């Protein structure tokens, strides 16, 4: 028994010795463009057909940022409707922008030309739409991280 413990400790020392040495850096991340100080909830990237990158909450909750194909940042939408904070972005077949509004329990639609934001779908029984996926014929799927309890209630109604 003591022999097995001794072998285990020696093996552990060898593993820790060789795993703690300097290793080659395989990837070094760099900023593509500086958009400001990091805000909580910066996520949800999606690219439109023109190569513009959109993402949520770049400067504050409820904002939408855009980086164009030249690498220039601008605040595409400064404030979503009151009570709304987006989590994910997707584009439909006609390049309509859809936002998963987790605080408002909505899926929002954004007109890219006018920047008008409207409610595309709403269900207060669900916890939140967290992220979106769009399939053929504009079929949309929304994830809900704590759906189980609410989903059962929704299905039984």
C-alpha positions in Angstrom: 0.0 0.0 0.0 2.8 2.4 0.9 4.5 1.5 -2.4 1.4 2.6 -4.3 1.1 5.9 -2.4 4.8 6.5 -3.1 4.4 5.8 -6.8 1.3 8.1 -6.9 3.2 11.0 -5.2 6.2 10.6 -7.5 3.9 10.6 -10.6 2.1 13.7 -9.3 5.4 15.5 -8.8 6.5 14.6 -12.3 3.3 15.7 -13.9 3.3 19.0 -12.0 6.9 19.6 -12.9 6.5 19.2 -16.6 3.0 20.8 -16.9 4.2 24.1 -15.2 7.0 24.9 -17.6 6.8 27.7 -20.1 5.1 26.7 -23.3 4.7 28.2 -26.8 2.0 30.8 -27.1 -0.3 29.5 -29.8 -2.5 32.5 -30.1 -2.2 36.1 -28.9 -5.5 38.0 -29.1 -5.5 41.7 -30.1 -8.3 44.3 -30.4 -9.7 44.6 -33.9 -11.1 48.0 -33.0 -11.5 49.7 -29.7 -15.1 50.5 -28.9 -14.7 51.8 -25.4 -14.5 50.3 -22.0 -16.0 46.8 -21.7 -19.6 46.8 -20.4 -21.4 44.0 -18.7 -23.4 42.0 -21.3 -21.2 42.8 -24.3 -22.1 39.9 -26.6 -24.5 38.7 -29.3 -22.5 39.4 -32.5 -24.0 39.0 -35.9 -22.9 40.1 -39.4 -25.2 41.5 -42.1 -24.9 40.8 -45.8 -22.7 43.9 -46.2 -20.1 42.7 -43.7 -21.1 45.0 -40.8 -20.7 43.5 -37.4 -23.4 44.2 -34.9 -23.3 43.5 -31.1 -25.2 44.3 -28.0 -24.4 46.6 -25.1 -21.1 48.1 -26.3 -21.4 51.3 -24.2 -24.3 50.6 -21.8 -27.2 48.1 -21.5 -29.8 48.6 -24.2 -27.4 49.9 -26.9 -26.4 48.3 -30.2 -23.0 48.8 -31.7 -21.8 48.4 -35.3 -18.4 48.0 -36.8 -18.4 48.5 -40.6 -16.3 46.6 -43.1 -13.6 49.3 -42.8 -13.2 48.7 -39.1 -15.0 51.9 -38.0 -17.2 51.7 -34.8 -20.4 53.6 -34.3 -23.3 53.3 -31.9 -26.1 52.0 -34.2 -28.8 52.3 -31.6 -28.2 54.3 -28.4 -31.3 53.2 -26.5 -33.7 50.3 -27.1 -37.3 50.9 -25.9 -37.6 51.3 -22.1 -37.2 48.0 -20.3 -35.5 46.3 -23.1 -31.9 44.9 -23.1 -30.8 42.7 -26.0 -28.7 39.6 -25.6 -28.4 38.2 -29.1 -28.8 39.4 -32.7 -29.7 37.5 -35.9 -30.7 38.6 -39.4 -33.7 37.2 -41.3 -33.9 36.3 -45.0 -34.7 40.0 -45.9 -31.9 41.3 -43.7 -34.3 42.3 -40.9 -32.5 42.5 -37.6 -34.0 40.6 -34.7 -32.9 41.0 -31.1 -33.4 38.7 -28.2 -34.7 41.1 -25.5 -34.3 39.2 -22.3 -35.5 41.9 -19.9 -38.6 42.7 -21.8 -39.5 39.0 -22.7 -39.5 40.1 -26.4 -38.1 39.4 -29.7 -37.5 42.8 -31.3 -37.3 43.7 -34.9 -35.1 46.5 -36.1 -35.5 48.3 -39.5 -31.9 48.8 -40.6 -32.7 51.9 -42.6 -34.8 53.9 -40.1 -33.5 52.2 -36.9 -37.2 51.8 -35.8 -37.5 49.1 -33.1 -40.8 47.2 -32.9 -41.9 44.1 -30.9 -41.9 41.1 -33.2 -43.0 38.6 -30.5 -43.7 38.7 -26.7 -44.6 36.1 -24.1 -44.5 37.1 -20.4 -44.9 33.5 -19.4 -41.5 32.7 -20.6 -38.4 33.6 -18.6 -36.5 35.3 -21.4 -35.3 34.9 -24.9 -31.5 34.6 -24.6 -30.3 33.9 -28.1 -31.9 33.4 -31.5 -31.4 31.2 -34.5 -33.2 31.6 -37.8 -33.7 28.8 -40.3 -35.3 28.4 -43.6 -38.4 30.4 -44.4 -37.6 32.7 -41.5 -38.4 30.1 -38.9 -37.1 31.4 -35.6 -35.9 29.6 -32.5 -35.3 31.3 -29.2 -33.3 29.8 -26.3 -34.5 30.3 -22.7 -32.0 29.4 -20.0 -34.6 28.7 -17.3 -37.4 27.5 -19.5 -38.3 24.2 -17.8 -40.6 25.5 -15.1 -42.2 28.2 -17.3 -42.5 25.9 -20.3 -44.5 23.3 -18.3 -46.9 26.0 -17.2 -47.1 27.4 -20.7 -47.9 24.0 -22.2 -50.5 23.2 -19.6 -52.5 26.4 -20.2 
